[in-house]
Amino acid sequence: MRRVCVFCGSSLGRDPRYADQARALARELVSRGIGVVFGGGSVGLMGVLADEALARGGALTGVIPHGLAARELAHRGVADMRVVPTMHARKALMAELADGFVALPGGIGTLEELFEIVTWSQLGIHRKPVGVLNVAGYYDPLVALLDHAVGGGFVPARSRDLVIVDEEPWRLLERMSAHEPPPAPVWITPEES
């Protein structure tokens, strides 16, 4: 992986461990020579991630819609800032630029980005690894929901396996690097439901 797209909140959340692990992920990416693609903001976990990566000499690419550039305060320290017309354009460009994806804690936008990129993997639109950094158990309910969806017959186990979940940035990146995506699109068949 040369570049990893990180989905994360434009707020800090209530637990300081969220920001601590955003910094840890940035350090781990930079130490491996992996560039960071992110939402372009200077606030919340986006800002924490970018500030740490910049402080360590990392390569960053921000992608932010024109309408959010002022509201999310586009990070002025990021030389490679791509301003795009829409959220759809943002997600498409982030996906194009990245060789893998990691979700840190975040809100509805982060969840939407995560699920869209997993859906694209399931449909065979990309074959890139998707990771979830489960900081302080933040994503435990999501993992339980995915497992419940498998048990309910709505998500095949092969699709559930597209989401790599770990609590440690270094181990998550190791697992993502070793991940072998399925050779063909993954969707549920009638016999699996």
N, C-alpha and C positions, 0 to 999 in steps of 0.2 A: 504494500500500500504506500503510494507516494503522497496522497492527500486524503484526509478524513474529514468528512462533513460532521460537525457537531451541532445537534439540535438542543437548545436549552432555553431557559426562561429569560424574559426581559425584566424579571424581578429576582431578588435574592432568595426569597422564601424565608421561612422562620427559623430554620435550623442552620447554624453556621457551618455544619459539615458539608452542605451543598456547595458553598463557595470554596471550602477547603479542597473538596474533590475536583471541582472545576480547575483549580490551580494545579492539582496533582496530575490531572489528565493532560493539561497543557504542557507541563514539564515532561511527562512521559512521551508525548507526541514529538516535542522538539528534540528530546534526547535520542529518539529513533530516526530523526531526520524526516519526519512526516509533516507535511504542510497541513494547515488548518483552514477549512472552509467553514464559515459561520454566517449567521444572520446579519452581521454588519453593525450591530448596536454597541453602544458604549456603556449601557446600563445593565443592571442585573447580572445574571450568570454569564451572559454574552460578553459583557464588559470585563468581568473577572477573568474569563478564559482568554480573551484577547490581550488584556494587560499582561498576564503572566507569560503568554507565548511571546509577546513582543519583548518583554524584559529578558527573556532567554535567547533572543535572536532568532525566533521562529519565523517561518514564512506563513503569512495570513492572507486569505482572500475573503473579503466581506461581500455579501450579496444582500442588498436592501431595496425594497420598493421605494420609488420616488415619494409616495405619500407618507411613508414611515420614516424617511431619512431625517426629517426634522423632529418628529414625535419621539422616535427611539434614539435620537441623537447619534447619528452615524458616527462611528469611531474615527476620530481625526488622525489617530496614529497609524491607521492601516493604509499603506500606500496603494494596495490593490483593492480598491473599493468599487464594486460594480453596482451602479444604480439602475434598476430595472423598472418597467412600467407597472407590473402587477405582482401579486403574491404567487400566481401561477408561474409567471416568468422566473420569480425568485427560486421556487422549488425546482423547476426544470433545470436552471443553470447550476444550482447547488448539486443536483444529482449528476449532471454532466461532468462537473469538475472533480467530483470525489471518486475515490476508489473503495470507500467504505463509509459507514455511517455509525455515529454513536449518539444516543439520547441521554442527556443529563436530566435531572429533574426540571420540570417546567409545567406550564399550564396547557390550556386547550390547544394553542398553536403548536406547541412541542409535540403533544400527543397526536395531533392531526398529521404533522410532518412524519412522525415515526410510523403511523399506520399506513400512510400513503406509500412510503418507501418500501415497507414490508409487502404491501399489496402489489407494487410494481415487481418485486422479487418473485412473489407467488405467481404472477402472470408471465414471468420470463422477460420482462422489459429490461431488467438488469440482473447480473449475477454477482453482485457485490455483497460483502458481509454487512450485517446489521447488528449492532450491539446496543445493549442497554446497561448503563452504569447505575446499578441499584444502590444509590447512596442512602445509608441509614434506613433501608427498607422502604424507600419511597415508592418503588415500583412493585412491591409485594402484592398489592391488590390487582395490579394489571397482570402480573404473572399468573395469579390465581384465576383471573377471568379468562386468560388464554387457555389455561389447562381445563377450565370448566367448558369452554367452547369446544375443545377437542372431545371431552367426555360427552357433550351434548350432540356431537355429530355435525357441527357446523364448520369446524376447522380440522383438516387432516393433520395428523401428527407431523407429517413432512413439512407442512406450513408452519406449525408451531416451532419446529426446529430451525427455521430461518432466523429466529430472534435469539441471539446469544446474550445471556444475562450473567453479569458478574458484579461483585462488590468492589473489586480492585482494578484501577485503571491499567496497570501493567499486565495483569492476567487477562483482562478483557481483550486488550490488543493482541496478546499472544494467541488467544483462542480465535479471534477474528482472522489473524494471519494464517492460521492453520485450517480455517473453515473451507470446506469444499461444498459449493452450492450444488443443488440438483442440476442434472444435465438438461432438463426440460421444464416447462412451466409446471407448477404444482397447484392443482385445484382438487376439490373434493369430487369423488366419483360416486355414483348412486350406491355402489356396494359398500362404501365407507360411511354412509349416513345412517 
